[in-house]
Amino acid sequence: MTGTADGADLAAWIRLAAERVAADAGRLTSLDAAIGDGDHGLNLDRGLAAAVAALPDGAPPGKVLTAAGRAVVSKTGGASGPLYGTALRRAGKAFGDADPIDAAALGAGLRAALDGVRELGQAAGGDKTMVDALIPAVASYDAALAAGTGLAGCARAAADGAAQGADATVPMQARKGRASYLGERSIGHMDPGAASTALILRALADTLTERD
């Protein structure tokens, strides 16, 4: 297992994630319009822009993510703010004061993020939420880590798992959130939270890969 990431790397990830969400906000909002409030892309774009503005200079990874998470909570509307903010802050807390972090630490951060989202949203796999992208992302990361894969490779595995998980939400019937009110009419649409989770984790993988 090779590779580490410092605070600058994590800040670069948040910046890239913000750029990609901004570029894809229309698609994310369209996905949400089909089964939700129709504001997911716009809200997350605003929240990540605030996260970028709040990034501290020269801070370790944990402080970078906790600062980003606080900004997301304060500036993102709807359910997305608390969920994504919790994910970032839980990951940051899991990192502690470590600087840099290694592949094992990043995996622990992703598991902490998943646990935080589960606790806050009370969602399980198969409910058609962002959890359906996070569960396979963490599982894929852990499998890559156990196989001795380096940091960037583990992150790519997580991104692939998240993308597969997002695709898998299309045939699901929503059991949580506003989409659950639609019943069977929620079938046939990708969950917007799972879609944005996959996008954000791909940004992490690309940041670590391009750096290497």
Buried (B, 14 or more C-beta within 10 A) or exposed (E): BEBBBBBBBBBBBBBBBBBBBBEBBEBBBBBBBBBBBBBBBBBBBBBBBBBBEBBEEEBBBBBBBBBBBBBBBEBBBBBBBBBBBBBBBBBBBBBEEBBBBBBEBBBBBBBBBBBBBBEBBEBEBBBBBBBBBBBBBBBBBBBBBEEEBBBBBBBBBBBBBBBBBBBBBEEBBBBBBBBBEBEEEBBEBBBBBBBBBBBBBBBBBBBBBEBE
